[in-house]
């Protein structure tokens, strides 16, 4: 169940682990949280978000299974500074680990951003560091202009970081890693997109090519 209004947004029940654009420090693997997420808009382009619930099996097909869940708590504050700067700070408790998370983004042009992110596991002296960029460029000639979105980053995750590393990504685990992704519309009217993605972890790599269909406008 979801309710959205001028105050912000509230989600209750079986809710996704992520919202909006997936952060490279947030949770992005298919899966669900059984609980509540409340996001409250604050003055000066800021927001406060609280998530309380249970994180069970990280596979989507098991989201309605009862039993075996792990307590999940998250609190996050985000804010925009002027037109080009934004940041997030947060704290999490999951999978018997405690984490502090921070993120800073700088929009250096109208459609392009660079970012640096850090997740610190405070009970194991382990961290994940990320630096990357995202945005949009255009392929054009005298007949048409075709926009392409991109998302690329380098990351390093300490081995003591724990299973949260696998929840950040379904492929990228501990150690040095990188990812590059391009997406574009096949049919904007039908919310149909293509994507091309490459991931590298130390000496292991993969390439993903596919089509995405969105059911929301």
C-alpha atoms as a printed R data frame, in Angstrom:
    type eleno elety resid chain resno      x       y       z
1   ATOM     1    CA   UNK     A     1  0.000   0.000   0.000
2   ATOM     2    CA   UNK     A     2  1.303   3.465  -0.902
3   ATOM     3    CA   UNK     A     3  0.037   6.954  -0.067
4   ATOM     4    CA   UNK     A     4  1.671  10.004  -1.623
5   ATOM     5    CA   UNK     A     5  0.796  13.647  -0.994
6   ATOM     6    CA   UNK     A     6  2.400  17.040  -0.469
7   ATOM     7    CA   UNK     A     7  3.870  15.908   2.862
8   ATOM     8    CA   UNK     A     8  5.861  13.118   1.211
9   ATOM     9    CA   UNK     A     9  5.173   9.392   0.870
10  ATOM    10    CA   UNK     A    10  4.242   6.376   3.008
11  ATOM    11    CA   UNK     A    11  4.588   2.729   1.921
12  ATOM    12    CA   UNK     A    12  3.262  -0.145   4.038
13  ATOM    13    CA   UNK     A    13  3.405  -3.928   3.586
14  ATOM    14    CA   UNK     A    14  5.756  -5.711   1.172
15  ATOM    15    CA   UNK     A    15  7.881  -2.806  -0.099
16  ATOM    16    CA   UNK     A    16 10.912  -2.727  -2.453
17  ATOM    17    CA   UNK     A    17 14.422  -2.355  -1.044
18  ATOM    18    CA   UNK     A    18 15.081   0.704  -3.185
19  ATOM    19    CA   UNK     A    19 13.270   3.792  -4.407
20  ATOM    20    CA   UNK     A    20 13.844   5.926  -7.457
21  ATOM    21    CA   UNK     A    21 17.265   5.917  -9.071
22  ATOM    22    CA   UNK     A    22 19.334   3.082  -7.574
23  ATOM    23    CA   UNK     A    23 22.324   4.351  -5.638
24  ATOM    24    CA   UNK     A    24 25.534   2.372  -5.851
25  ATOM    25    CA   UNK     A    25 25.608   2.265  -2.038
26  ATOM    26    CA   UNK     A    26 21.920   1.488  -1.575
27  ATOM    27    CA   UNK     A    27 20.166  -1.848  -1.886
28  ATOM    28    CA   UNK     A    28 19.438  -2.766  -5.486
29  ATOM    29    CA   UNK     A    29 19.168  -6.549  -5.663
30  ATOM    30    CA   UNK     A    30 15.677  -7.984  -6.269
31  ATOM    31    CA   UNK     A    31 14.007  -8.409  -2.881
32  ATOM    32    CA   UNK     A    32 11.572  -6.891  -0.453
33  ATOM    33    CA   UNK     A    33 11.251  -5.413   3.010
34  ATOM    34    CA   UNK     A    34  8.225  -6.363   5.100
35  ATOM    35    CA   UNK     A    35  7.418  -3.180   6.982
36  ATOM    36    CA   UNK     A    36  6.869   0.535   6.542
37  ATOM    37    CA   UNK     A    37  8.719   3.350   4.751
38  ATOM    38    CA   UNK     A    38  7.832   6.971   5.530
39  ATOM    39    CA   UNK     A    39  9.401   9.914   3.713
40  ATOM    40    CA   UNK     A    40  8.669  13.434   4.972
41  ATOM    41    CA   UNK     A    41  9.447  16.553   2.943
42  ATOM    42    CA   UNK     A    42 11.214  19.231   4.980
43  ATOM    43    CA   UNK     A    43 11.990  22.914   4.336
44  ATOM    44    CA   UNK     A    44 14.926  24.008   2.161
45  ATOM    45    CA   UNK     A    45 14.718  21.134  -0.350
46  ATOM    46    CA   UNK     A    46 15.405  18.446   2.243
47  ATOM    47    CA   UNK     A    47 13.699  15.223   3.323
48  ATOM    48    CA   UNK     A    48 13.789  12.683   6.140
49  ATOM    49    CA   UNK     A    49 13.099   9.002   5.521
50  ATOM    50    CA   UNK     A    50 12.573   6.165   8.000
51  ATOM    51    CA   UNK     A    51 12.239   2.454   7.150
52  ATOM    52    CA   UNK     A    52 11.366  -0.169   9.773
53  ATOM    53    CA   UNK     A    53 10.694  -3.796   9.046
54  ATOM    54    CA   UNK     A    54 12.192  -7.182   8.316
55  ATOM    55    CA   UNK     A    55 14.575  -8.230   5.574
56  ATOM    56    CA   UNK     A    56 14.108 -11.941   4.896
57  ATOM    57    CA   UNK     A    57 15.124 -13.922   1.821
58  ATOM    58    CA   UNK     A    58 16.599 -11.449  -0.678
59  ATOM    59    CA   UNK     A    59 14.864 -13.193  -3.584
60  ATOM    60    CA   UNK     A    60 11.650 -11.578  -4.829
61  ATOM    61    CA   UNK     A    61  9.809 -14.914  -5.210
62  ATOM    62    CA   UNK     A    62 10.127 -15.463  -1.431
63  ATOM    63    CA   UNK     A    63  8.829 -12.040  -0.397
64  ATOM    64    CA   UNK     A    64  5.598 -13.392   1.090
65  ATOM    65    CA   UNK     A    65  7.272 -16.250   3.026
66  ATOM    66    CA   UNK     A    66  6.794 -15.963   6.786
67  ATOM    67    CA   UNK     A    67  9.683 -16.690   9.158
68  ATOM    68    CA   UNK     A    68 13.466 -16.339   9.064
69  ATOM    69    CA   UNK     A    69 13.439 -12.552   8.692
70  ATOM    70    CA   UNK     A    70 16.192 -10.248   9.929
71  ATOM    71    CA   UNK     A    71 15.339  -6.896  11.579
72  ATOM    72    CA   UNK     A    72 15.846  -3.921   9.254
73  ATOM    73    CA   UNK     A    73 16.046  -0.258  10.333
74  ATOM    74    CA   UNK     A    74 17.101   2.713   8.201
75  ATOM    75    CA   UNK     A    75 17.025   6.462   8.727
76  ATOM    76    CA   UNK     A    76 18.203   8.897   6.048
77  ATOM    77    CA   UNK     A    77 18.406  12.667   5.669
78  ATOM    78    CA   UNK     A    78 18.844  14.176   2.202
79  ATOM    79    CA   UNK     A    79 19.167  17.767   1.030
80  ATOM    80    CA   UNK     A    80 19.909  19.881  -2.028
81  ATOM    81    CA   UNK     A    81 22.215  22.891  -1.781
82  ATOM    82    CA   UNK     A    82 21.556  25.532  -4.403
83  ATOM    83    CA   UNK     A    83 21.175  24.003  -7.859
84  ATOM    84    CA   UNK     A    84 24.281  21.847  -8.249
85  ATOM    85    CA   UNK     A    85 25.039  20.219  -4.891
86  ATOM    86    CA   UNK     A    86 23.179  17.517  -2.951
87  ATOM    87    CA   UNK     A    87 24.017  15.073  -0.182
88  ATOM    88    CA   UNK     A    88 22.627  12.206   1.875
89  ATOM    89    CA   UNK     A    89 23.558  10.847   5.295
90  ATOM    90    CA   UNK     A    90 22.028   7.796   6.886
91  ATOM    91    CA   UNK     A    91 22.273   4.952   9.377
92  ATOM    92    CA   UNK     A    92 21.205   1.319   8.891
93  ATOM    93    CA   UNK     A    93 20.865  -1.851  10.918
94  ATOM    94    CA   UNK     A    94 20.529  -5.093   8.932
95  ATOM    95    CA   UNK     A    95 21.902  -8.641   8.724
96  ATOM    96    CA   UNK     A    96 23.395  -8.308  12.225
97  ATOM    97    CA   UNK     A    97 25.481  -5.333  11.071
98  ATOM    98    CA   UNK     A    98 25.389  -1.577  11.726
99  ATOM    99    CA   UNK     A    99 26.240   0.872   8.925
100 ATOM   100    CA   UNK     A   100 26.695   4.608   8.372
101 ATOM   101    CA   UNK     A   101 26.189   5.895   4.833
102 ATOM   102    CA   UNK     A   102 27.038   9.214   3.161
103 ATOM   103    CA   UNK     A   103 26.782  10.483  -0.390
104 ATOM   104    CA   UNK     A   104 27.719  13.729  -2.143
105 ATOM   105    CA   UNK     A   105 26.692  14.664  -5.689
106 ATOM   106    CA   UNK     A   106 27.744  17.560  -7.899
107 ATOM   107    CA   UNK     A   107 25.831  18.388 -11.081
108 ATOM   108    CA   UNK     A   108 28.518  19.853 -13.308
109 ATOM   109    CA   UNK     A   109 26.186  20.411 -16.278
110 ATOM   110    CA   UNK     A   110 22.458  20.371 -16.927
111 ATOM   111    CA   UNK     A   111 22.296  16.597 -17.477
112 ATOM   112    CA   UNK     A   112 25.485  15.225 -15.912
113 ATOM   113    CA   UNK     A   113 26.554  14.492 -12.329
114 ATOM   114    CA   UNK     A   114 29.626  13.182 -10.512
115 ATOM   115    CA   UNK     A   115 29.349  11.551  -7.110
116 ATOM   116    CA   UNK     A   116 31.302  10.055  -4.240
117 ATOM   117    CA   UNK     A   117 29.740   7.663  -1.750
118 ATOM   118    CA   UNK     A   118 30.800   5.770   1.369
119 ATOM   119    CA   UNK     A   119 29.232   3.057   3.523
120 ATOM   120    CA   UNK     A   120 31.042   2.329   6.795
121 ATOM   121    CA   UNK     A   121 30.333  -0.815   8.784
122 ATOM   122    CA   UNK     A   122 30.858   0.484  12.296
123 ATOM   123    CA   UNK     A   123 30.957  -2.881  14.081
124 ATOM   124    CA   UNK     A   124 33.635  -4.411  11.832
125 ATOM   125    CA   UNK     A   125 35.866  -1.504  10.658
126 ATOM   126    CA   UNK     A   126 35.019  -2.204   7.011
127 ATOM   127    CA   UNK     A   127 33.833   0.144   4.288
128 ATOM   128    CA   UNK     A   128 32.718   0.561   0.709
129 ATOM   129    CA   UNK     A   129 33.966   3.548  -1.324
130 ATOM   130    CA   UNK     A   130 32.465   4.601  -4.640
131 ATOM   131    CA   UNK     A   131 33.279   7.284  -7.202
132 ATOM   132    CA   UNK     A   132 31.342   7.663 -10.403
133 ATOM   133    CA   UNK     A   133 29.282   9.678 -12.837
134 ATOM   134    CA   UNK     A   134 25.828   9.575 -14.384
135 ATOM   135    CA   UNK     A   135 23.896  11.584 -16.896
136 ATOM   136    CA   UNK     A   136 22.843  11.830 -20.518
137 ATOM   137    CA   UNK     A   137 24.413  12.535 -23.902
138 ATOM   138    CA   UNK     A   138 22.938  12.676 -27.410
139 ATOM   139    CA   UNK     A   139 23.680  10.904 -30.655
140 ATOM   140    CA   UNK     A   140 22.606  13.252 -33.407
141 ATOM   141    CA   UNK     A   141 22.829  14.170 -37.056
142 ATOM   142    CA   UNK     A   142 20.907  16.624 -39.227
143 ATOM   143    CA   UNK     A   143 17.788  14.416 -39.151
144 ATOM   144    CA   UNK     A   144 17.346  13.432 -35.502
145 ATOM   145    CA   UNK     A   145 18.722  13.569 -31.953
146 ATOM   146    CA   UNK     A   146 18.737  10.395 -29.857
147 ATOM   147    CA   UNK     A   147 19.372  10.702 -26.074
148 ATOM   148    CA   UNK     A   148 21.323   7.998 -24.243
149 ATOM   149    CA   UNK     A   149 21.600   7.773 -20.452
150 ATOM   150    CA   UNK     A   150 24.756   6.447 -18.791
151 ATOM   151    CA   UNK     A   151 25.789   5.350 -15.301
152 ATOM   152    CA   UNK     A   152 29.380   4.383 -14.425
153 ATOM   153    CA   UNK     A   153 31.324   3.869 -11.227
154 ATOM   154    CA   UNK     A   154 34.379   2.336  -9.574
155 ATOM   155    CA   UNK     A   155 34.030   0.753  -6.133
156 ATOM   156    CA   UNK     A   156 36.157  -0.935  -3.495
157 ATOM   157    CA   UNK     A   157 34.595  -3.080  -0.741
158 ATOM   158    CA   UNK     A   158 36.513  -4.486   2.231
159 ATOM   159    CA   UNK     A   159 36.226  -8.243   2.714
160 ATOM   160    CA   UNK     A   160 34.898  -7.778   6.262
161 ATOM   161    CA   UNK     A   161 31.968  -5.731   4.959
162 ATOM   162    CA   UNK     A   162 29.673  -8.750   5.171
163 ATOM   163    CA   UNK     A   163 26.611  -9.932   3.199
164 ATOM   164    CA   UNK     A   164 25.383  -6.367   2.627
165 ATOM   165    CA   UNK     A   165 27.883  -6.240  -0.247
166 ATOM   166    CA   UNK     A   166 25.802  -8.803  -2.131
167 ATOM   167    CA   UNK     A   167 22.616  -6.850  -1.411
168 ATOM   168    CA   UNK     A   168 24.168  -3.755  -2.965
169 ATOM   169    CA   UNK     A   169 24.689  -5.679  -6.199
170 ATOM   170    CA   UNK     A   170 23.781  -9.128  -7.474
171 ATOM   171    CA   UNK     A   171 27.220  -9.557  -9.101
172 ATOM   172    CA   UNK     A   172 29.680  -7.109  -7.576
173 ATOM   173    CA   UNK     A   173 31.012  -8.367  -4.242
174 ATOM   174    CA   UNK     A   174 34.113  -7.460  -2.249
175 ATOM   175    CA   UNK     A   175 37.368  -6.112  -3.690
176 ATOM   176    CA   UNK     A   176 37.868  -3.759  -6.630
177 ATOM   177    CA   UNK     A   177 34.995  -3.482  -9.104
178 ATOM   178    CA   UNK     A   178 33.492  -1.306 -11.800
179 ATOM   179    CA   UNK     A   179 30.285  -0.973 -13.766
180 ATOM   180    CA   UNK     A   180 29.156   0.916 -16.884
181 ATOM   181    CA   UNK     A   181 25.583   1.023 -18.164
182 ATOM   182    CA   UNK     A   182 23.882   2.706 -21.142
183 ATOM   183    CA   UNK     A   183 20.116   2.946 -21.682
184 ATOM   184    CA   UNK     A   184 17.845   4.469 -24.302
185 ATOM   185    CA   UNK     A   185 14.239   4.384 -25.466
186 ATOM   186    CA   UNK     A   186 12.976   1.936 -28.057
187 ATOM   187    CA   UNK     A   187  9.463   3.354 -27.695
188 ATOM   188    CA   UNK     A   188  8.895   6.272 -25.358
189 ATOM   189    CA   UNK     A   189  5.137   6.011 -25.848
190 ATOM   190    CA   UNK     A   190  5.144   2.435 -24.489
191 ATOM   191    CA   UNK     A   191  7.917   2.978 -21.878
192 ATOM   192    CA   UNK     A   192 10.136   0.443 -23.644
193 ATOM   193    CA   UNK     A   193 13.911   0.795 -23.207
194 ATOM   194    CA   UNK     A   194 17.075  -1.086 -24.168
195 ATOM   195    CA   UNK     A   195 20.108  -1.403 -21.926
196 ATOM   196    CA   UNK     A   196 23.744  -2.427 -22.254
197 ATOM   197    CA   UNK     A   197 25.793  -3.031 -19.115
198 ATOM   198    CA   UNK     A   198 29.269  -4.282 -18.308
199 ATOM   199    CA   UNK     A   199 30.535  -5.284 -14.839
200 ATOM   200    CA   UNK     A   200 34.050  -6.202 -13.719
201 ATOM   201    CA   UNK     A   201 35.133  -7.657 -10.359
202 ATOM   202    CA   UNK     A   202 38.902  -8.201 -10.206
203 ATOM   203    CA   UNK     A   203 39.437 -10.662 -13.107
204 ATOM   204    CA   UNK     A   204 35.769 -11.672 -13.542
205 ATOM   205    CA   UNK     A   205 33.501  -9.794 -15.951
206 ATOM   206    CA   UNK     A   206 30.055  -9.974 -17.520
207 ATOM   207    CA   UNK     A   207 27.979  -8.149 -20.128
208 ATOM   208    CA   UNK     A   208 24.199  -7.712 -19.925
209 ATOM   209    CA   UNK     A   209 22.046  -6.720 -22.916
210 ATOM   210    CA   UNK     A   210 18.284  -6.518 -22.716
211 ATOM   211    CA   UNK     A   211 14.980  -4.690 -22.877
212 ATOM   212    CA   UNK     A   212 13.086  -3.030 -20.022
213 ATOM   213    CA   UNK     A   213  9.329  -2.369 -19.940
214 ATOM   214    CA   UNK     A   214  7.985   0.101 -17.389
215 ATOM   215    CA   UNK     A   215  4.384  -0.091 -16.236
216 ATOM   216    CA   UNK     A   216  4.361   3.447 -14.839
217 ATOM   217    CA   UNK     A   217  4.492   6.698 -16.778
